[in-house]
Amino acid sequence: MMRRAALLCLCLAVMTAGVSAWSLWADWRRPDSILAHDTLPFYASADMRPRWDRISSVLRVDGFEFTNHRKAAVDSRLFDNGPTVVNLFFAGCVSVCPVSMDLLRTLQASFGSQAPQFVSLTVSPLTDDVRALDDYAAKFGLPKDWILLTGEPRHVEAWARHSLYSDITKLGADGLPPHTERAFLVDRRHRIRGIYDARSPHEMVRLRSDIGQLRREEAPVEGQSAAASSSSPPEDPTVVMR
């Protein structure tokens, strides 16, 4: 009798686990629309499809240990500070990167003292050492709180591929990494909440709006009141248009 009861309990547990797994899978696979949600989506797969399912909401970018342009060790805890804009670049780029960095710098300046964190990771760590990054920051007039990162090539490549879905080892027709035009919005729980074409002023308008939205989402977590959250700069798209 006890064996029968134990077997029944085991069967029920297996069935429950199966139903839960199927439910999660169906949730993951279900087409979704931003019109059905009032929060930013999550990007947790290489197809870069916006999702709101339970699996995507708990998947984070990988941890890392890199070095910034001031020779200081930096790890993924920097995302704990709140909304962070991450982009890929390399110092020797004379086509896409200057355009992207100029638009991102203009976006950062438009927030004034309320600017979120901006982080730029080189896709060419063999040539972009600390000195090269420091020279780059000075050349482009990046603010003091902008973070430029480099690291061991295999670690940079792995993090870009697995966390930002960007295979920086594959080159485009021009011989350059084809993913340096992307910018990513990462929340304080280390989840990607937006992907943007950093070459486009219109995409920078969208990014600015999403930063405001993410701050409103994270305000309760930070213990901020609605009034404090509303103290962020108004979402004026004209500040980033040229």
N, C-alpha and C positions, 0 to 999 in steps of 0.2 A: 504493500500500500504506500509506504514511504517512498519507494523507488518510483512508483507511478506518479506520485505527487511531484517528486523532484524532476522527473522527465517532463511533466506537464509545464512546470515552471521554466525549465530550460527552453522548451518549445515556444512558450509565450515571450521569453526574453529575446530569442532569435527573431521571432516575428516582429516584435516591437522595434528591434534594431534595424531590421530590414525595411520596415515601413518608414522609419526615421531617415534612413539612408536614401530611400527612394524619394522622400519628400524634399530632402536637401538637393538631390540631383535635379528633380523637376523644377525646383525653385531656381537653380543655377541656369538651367536651359531655357526657362520661360522668357520669351521676348517681352521687353518692358519699354515703357515710354516715360520720358521726363515729365509729361503732362500729368502723370499719375502720382507724382511725388513732389514734396515741397522741400526736399533736401538734395544736396549735391550727390551725384552717383559715386560709385567706387570703381576703380580700374584695377582688376586683379588677375588679368590673363593677357596672353600675348596678342589676342585679337583686338585688344583695346576697346572692347565694347563696354559702354556704360552700364553698370549693374547696381541693383539695390537689394540683392538677395543676401541671405544670412551668411553664406560662405564668404562672399566678397567683403562683407562688412567686418570680418575679423582677420583678413589676410593683410600682412604688413610687408613693407619693403625689408630687404635683408639688412642686418647690421653691417657696419663697416668700421675700419680704422684708417683714416687718411691723414694727410698733412696739409695745413693751410699755407697761404702765401706769406705768413709771418713765422713759419717754422714750428708752429704749434700742432700737437697731435689733436685730431678731431674725430669723434665717433658719432654714431647715429643718434646719440642722446640730444644732439642739437635740434632734432625735430620736436623735442619736448616743449620747445619755446612757443609753439603755436604755428599758424600758417607759414609755410616755407615754400618759396618758389625755387625750383631746381632746374638748371639748364645744362646742356652739354656744349662744349666749345673746345677749341685749341688755339694757342697763341699765334700760330703761323697762318691761320685761316684769313684770307683776304676777300672772301665772297659772302657766305651766309653769316658767319659769326659776327662781323662788325655790325651788320644790320640788326641782328637779333639782340646783341648786347646794347646797342644804342636805344632800341625800343624798350628793353627791360629796364635800362637805367632811367629812361624818361618816366616809365611807369612807377618805379621806386620813388623817384623824386616827387611825383604827384601826390603821394601820401603824406609827405612832410614827416613830422615826428611820429606819425602813426604807421609808418612803413612796416610791412612784414619782413621777414627774413629772406634774403636772396643768397642762393648758393650756386656756384658755377663749378662744374667738375670737368677737368680736361679729359679729352679722349685720346690724347697723345702724351701719356706720362713719361715716355722715354725722352722726349725733348722739352716738355714743360716741367722743369724743376721749380723749386721754390722761388729762385731768383727770377726766372722767366715769368712766373705768375705775378710776382710783385711788380715787375716792369710793365706787365700788361695792365694791371690795375691802375698804375700811374698814367699810362698812355691813354686809357679810356676815361680817366677821371672818375673811377668808381668810388663810392663813399667808403668811409673807414669801416663800416660794419658789414660791408659786402664780403662774403667768404668765397675764396677761390681754393679749390682742392686738387691735389695730386696724390699719387700713391704708387704702390707696386703695380706694374702693368697687369699682371694676372688678376689682382684683386679689383682693379678699376674695371677691367673687361668683364669679370664675373658679375660685379654689382650692376653695371650698366645693362648687361644682358638679362639678368634674373629679376632685377627690381624695376628697371625702366624699359624693359622689353626692347632694348636697343643693342643690336650686335655691332659694336664699333670696330670689329675686326674685318668686316666686309665693306669694301670700298665701292663707291658709285662710279659712274662713267668718267667723272672728272678726277678720279683717284682719291677722293676725300670720303670720310665717313658720312653716310647719308642721313644720319639721325641728329645732326647738330642743330637742326632747326626747331627741335621740340623743347617745350618748357612744361614742367609738371608742377602741380599744386599738391603739396603733402600736408596732411593735418597733424595735430599734436600726438595722435596715436599711430603715426608712421604709416598712414594709408594714403594712396594716391586718390585724389578727389577731382582732378582735372588734368587734361592734356591739351596743349595749345601749339599752334604754329607761331613761333616767336618772330617770324619774319613779317607777320601781318599786323598792322595797327588795329584792325577790327578784332583780331583774336586777343590783343592786349586789352581792348575794351571789355571783352568777355571775361578775361582773367581778373581784371579789376573788380568786376561785379561779383565774380565767384569768391574772391577773397573776402568781400563784405559779407556774402552769404555764409561762408565758412566761419567767420568770426561770430556771426549770430548763432550758428549751430553750436559752437564751442563755448559760448559765453556762460551757460549754466555750469559746464564742467569746470570752468575757471572761477566760478563763484562770482561772476559779474552780474550786475543787475541789467535790466533792459535799458535803463537810462545810460549806463556806462557803455553798453554795446552800441547804442545809437550815437555815441560820441565820435565814431569813426568818420573819416572824411566822406562827404556825399559822393555818390557814384556818378561823377560827372565825366562822361565819355570824352569830352572835348580835350581833357588834359593830356591824353596820350595820342591824339591824332595829329598828324603833320601834313 
